[in-house]
Amino acid sequence: MKREIPSEKIYEDENYLAFLDIHPQNKGHTIVIPKIHFENIFCGKEKNILGLGEVLKRVSILLKEKYGCEGVNLINNSGKVSGQEVGHFHFHVVPRYSEDKLNLIFDKIK
């Protein structure tokens, strides 16, 4: 990992890193990445993807404690057609607040 873009680290362990998004959708918007490189969910080893689940929970709790959020959206885009723009597997943890006006809920198919 090059760490070329300055950011505020939220969490780090031997295998994963979490930092504030430089273009946040909401206060506390965090990116969680594995330190080992793989492009998307189709390319990663199961152990790396499963370990990420534990980190997502830890980061969500940290964000609730630090920012007082009432919920989170966990978002991953894997593959170009899904909107993936960065060639390194990652999750967005977007804190949610009752008055935030974000619309990250999908419409139901009719």
Backbone bond lengths (Angstrom), bond angles and torsions (degrees), N, CA, C in turn:
res aa  C-N    CA-C-N  psi(-1)  N-CA   C-N-CA  omega(-1)  CA-C   N-CA-C  phi
1 M - - - 1.448 - - 1.521 108.85 -
2 K 1.299 115.13 131.52 1.459 120.74 -174.00 1.521 113.55 -84.22
3 R 1.332 117.69 -30.50 1.471 122.65 -178.45 1.528 111.57 53.57
4 E 1.319 115.63 46.77 1.456 121.27 -177.24 1.523 113.28 -80.68
5 I 1.322 117.79 -27.62 1.460 121.35 -177.81 1.527 108.47 -99.40
6 P 1.331 117.89 123.93 1.464 119.95 179.81 1.530 111.01 -62.66
7 S 1.324 115.97 136.56 1.464 120.41 178.73 1.522 109.11 -156.83
8 E 1.325 115.32 162.57 1.463 120.60 178.25 1.521 109.26 -92.38
9 K 1.336 114.99 119.69 1.456 120.50 179.37 1.527 109.49 -75.22
10 I 1.328 116.11 133.03 1.458 122.99 178.63 1.526 110.39 -102.06
11 Y 1.343 116.28 -36.14 1.468 121.77 -175.61 1.525 108.55 -157.25
12 E 1.338 115.83 144.57 1.458 120.04 172.84 1.512 109.09 -153.45
13 D 1.325 115.37 138.77 1.456 121.69 169.79 1.527 107.47 -137.43
14 E 1.305 117.23 -167.07 1.462 121.79 -175.85 1.532 113.04 -60.51
15 N 1.332 117.09 -32.18 1.460 121.12 -171.54 1.523 116.27 -114.50
16 Y 1.344 117.94 -15.33 1.465 120.87 -172.07 1.521 111.00 -138.39
17 L 1.323 115.01 155.62 1.454 122.23 178.47 1.524 108.56 -137.84
18 A 1.327 116.46 139.02 1.466 122.01 176.54 1.527 108.19 -129.27
19 F 1.336 115.74 132.80 1.454 120.84 -177.68 1.523 109.56 -146.22
20 L 1.336 115.98 156.61 1.459 120.59 179.60 1.523 110.08 -66.95
21 D 1.324 116.12 137.31 1.465 122.70 177.95 1.526 108.98 -67.14
22 I 1.331 117.05 138.34 1.470 119.70 -179.99 1.527 112.32 -77.99
23 H 1.330 116.98 -11.93 1.471 122.57 174.73 1.530 108.02 -128.78
24 P 1.335 117.31 69.06 1.470 120.32 -171.76 1.525 114.16 -67.83
25 Q 1.316 115.22 144.37 1.461 122.41 173.53 1.528 111.10 -87.65
26 N 1.330 115.99 -16.90 1.458 122.28 179.62 1.524 108.00 -161.40
27 K 1.326 116.78 163.10 1.461 121.51 178.96 1.529 109.96 -59.17
28 G 1.341 117.05 123.13 1.452 121.82 179.02 1.525 114.86 92.25
29 H 1.330 118.19 2.50 1.476 122.34 179.82 1.530 108.68 -53.05
30 T 1.316 116.07 120.77 1.462 123.06 -172.26 1.521 111.01 -123.29
31 I 1.334 115.70 145.58 1.461 123.15 173.92 1.527 107.36 -106.48
32 V 1.329 116.78 132.66 1.467 122.19 177.36 1.523 107.58 -118.27
33 I 1.347 116.00 125.44 1.463 120.63 -177.68 1.524 111.07 -130.67
34 P 1.329 116.80 149.84 1.460 119.64 167.46 1.531 108.07 -77.82
35 K 1.326 117.06 146.62 1.465 119.68 178.12 1.527 111.49 -73.29
36 I 1.317 116.75 -28.51 1.461 119.93 175.24 1.525 107.76 -77.58
37 H 1.328 116.29 138.35 1.462 119.32 -175.57 1.524 112.06 -84.81
38 F 1.323 115.47 129.47 1.460 123.26 161.60 1.516 106.69 -152.02
39 E 1.309 115.49 149.57 1.462 120.18 -168.29 1.518 114.16 -73.54
40 N 1.334 117.32 -44.53 1.461 119.78 -176.12 1.525 109.94 -155.12
41 I 1.310 116.58 -178.95 1.462 121.45 -174.75 1.530 112.26 -61.17
42 F 1.310 117.70 -25.83 1.460 121.69 -179.21 1.528 112.27 -74.54
43 C 1.328 117.26 -21.10 1.464 122.30 -175.50 1.526 113.47 -100.94
44 G 1.312 118.30 -17.30 1.459 121.66 -173.09 1.516 113.74 -81.95
45 K 1.333 115.08 153.20 1.460 120.63 173.94 1.526 108.48 -76.82
46 E 1.326 115.33 145.50 1.469 119.84 -176.84 1.517 112.29 -55.97
47 K 1.336 118.46 -41.07 1.469 120.20 -177.30 1.529 111.34 -61.48
48 N 1.333 117.11 -35.23 1.466 119.96 178.79 1.520 111.77 -71.33
49 I 1.317 116.50 -37.14 1.462 120.69 179.69 1.526 110.53 -73.67
50 L 1.333 117.59 -41.62 1.466 120.81 178.73 1.524 111.09 -64.44
51 G 1.325 117.73 -41.46 1.463 121.20 178.27 1.513 112.14 -61.10
52 L 1.303 116.16 -30.81 1.459 120.92 179.52 1.527 111.50 -63.78
53 G 1.327 116.98 -31.45 1.462 120.47 178.36 1.518 112.27 -59.53
54 E 1.331 116.87 -42.03 1.470 120.73 177.89 1.524 110.67 -63.27
55 V 1.322 116.18 -40.95 1.462 120.65 -179.37 1.528 110.68 -68.07
56 L 1.321 117.42 -38.88 1.466 120.25 177.40 1.525 110.99 -59.52
57 K 1.322 116.79 -39.71 1.468 119.79 177.52 1.528 110.33 -65.31
58 R 1.338 117.64 -47.71 1.472 120.98 179.94 1.527 111.21 -58.63
59 V 1.326 116.19 -45.87 1.463 120.47 -179.01 1.530 110.57 -64.99
60 S 1.311 117.84 -40.69 1.473 121.03 178.30 1.522 110.78 -59.83
61 I 1.325 117.04 -42.70 1.470 121.31 178.30 1.525 110.18 -65.50
62 L 1.335 117.21 -43.39 1.469 120.53 178.07 1.527 111.45 -59.66
63 L 1.326 116.54 -41.68 1.466 120.16 179.71 1.526 111.50 -67.27
64 K 1.320 116.73 -37.43 1.469 120.08 177.24 1.524 110.01 -63.20
65 E 1.339 116.21 -42.48 1.468 120.37 179.69 1.530 111.52 -68.69
66 K 1.330 117.48 -42.04 1.467 121.48 -174.90 1.527 113.27 -77.70
67 Y 1.341 117.09 -40.28 1.462 120.65 -172.91 1.527 114.15 -111.53
68 G 1.327 117.58 -9.22 1.458 120.48 179.52 1.515 114.10 71.84
69 C 1.327 117.26 26.45 1.467 119.33 179.78 1.526 110.35 -67.15
70 E 1.316 115.01 157.64 1.467 121.34 -177.76 1.521 112.41 -102.51
71 G 1.310 116.67 -7.42 1.462 122.66 179.11 1.515 108.77 -173.26
72 V 1.326 117.01 177.04 1.465 121.83 176.06 1.524 109.59 -142.31
73 N 1.316 115.68 152.06 1.461 121.90 165.98 1.520 106.53 -105.89
74 L 1.331 116.82 131.69 1.462 123.03 174.86 1.521 106.57 -105.76
75 I 1.328 116.62 118.12 1.463 120.74 -171.94 1.524 110.29 -126.88
76 N 1.336 115.67 130.77 1.458 122.27 172.79 1.518 108.44 -133.09
77 N 1.307 116.60 131.96 1.461 122.52 173.20 1.522 107.09 -111.78
78 S 1.322 117.48 114.64 1.462 121.55 179.88 1.520 109.58 -116.95
79 G 1.317 115.52 112.10 1.456 121.97 -178.45 1.514 111.44 103.50
80 K 1.299 115.55 148.54 1.469 121.75 -175.99 1.524 112.63 -56.93
81 V 1.341 117.63 -43.67 1.466 119.61 -176.68 1.527 112.77 -67.42
82 S 1.338 117.21 -17.14 1.466 120.16 178.20 1.522 112.08 -86.85
83 G 1.328 116.22 -7.25 1.459 120.10 -178.71 1.515 113.80 103.53
84 Q 1.336 118.28 7.75 1.462 120.38 179.06 1.519 109.53 -65.05
85 E 1.339 115.80 125.88 1.464 121.37 -179.85 1.520 112.44 -113.31
86 V 1.323 117.27 -23.15 1.458 122.72 -178.01 1.521 108.16 -106.00
87 G 1.323 117.41 131.89 1.457 121.58 -176.63 1.512 114.30 -84.57
88 H 1.328 117.70 40.04 1.469 123.46 175.09 1.530 106.72 -141.84
89 F 1.318 116.47 126.73 1.465 121.49 -178.37 1.523 110.29 -55.31
90 H 1.321 116.58 134.00 1.462 120.76 179.54 1.529 110.43 -160.99
91 F 1.303 114.59 161.89 1.460 122.52 172.64 1.513 109.13 -119.45
92 H 1.321 115.38 144.62 1.458 122.42 168.02 1.524 106.32 -95.03
93 V 1.320 116.98 131.17 1.461 121.80 170.43 1.526 104.90 -110.85
94 V 1.326 115.45 107.98 1.466 120.89 -175.75 1.526 108.51 -106.76
95 P 1.346 117.31 108.06 1.460 119.93 177.11 1.526 110.66 -62.42
96 R 1.328 115.58 145.30 1.463 121.01 -179.89 1.522 110.15 -121.03
97 Y 1.311 114.27 141.67 1.458 123.60 -179.26 1.524 107.86 -128.71
98 S 1.315 117.19 148.10 1.467 120.56 -173.52 1.530 113.29 -58.17
99 E 1.296 118.86 -27.28 1.469 121.93 -177.16 1.529 113.09 -110.79
100 D 1.331 119.17 22.23 1.471 119.74 -170.86 1.528 115.43 -81.23
101 K 1.302 119.80 -17.48 1.469 123.85 176.15 1.537 114.55 66.91
102 L 1.329 118.93 8.03 1.467 120.30 175.28 1.516 109.67 -72.49
103 N 1.319 116.66 143.62 1.456 120.69 176.53 1.521 108.66 -119.50
104 L 1.316 116.30 89.27 1.459 121.79 179.04 1.523 110.95 -109.98
105 I 1.310 116.71 18.89 1.464 122.30 -179.37 1.525 108.37 -98.39
106 F 1.325 116.21 133.44 1.461 121.09 179.88 1.523 110.75 -76.79
107 D 1.316 115.73 145.84 1.459 120.70 171.92 1.524 108.76 -73.39
108 K 1.328 116.58 146.86 1.464 121.05 177.67 1.519 109.93 -74.57
109 I 1.321 116.02 141.93 1.462 121.01 175.33 1.515 107.96 -75.09
110 K 1.321 116.43 134.22 1.468 120.32 -177.89 1.497 110.84 -99.80
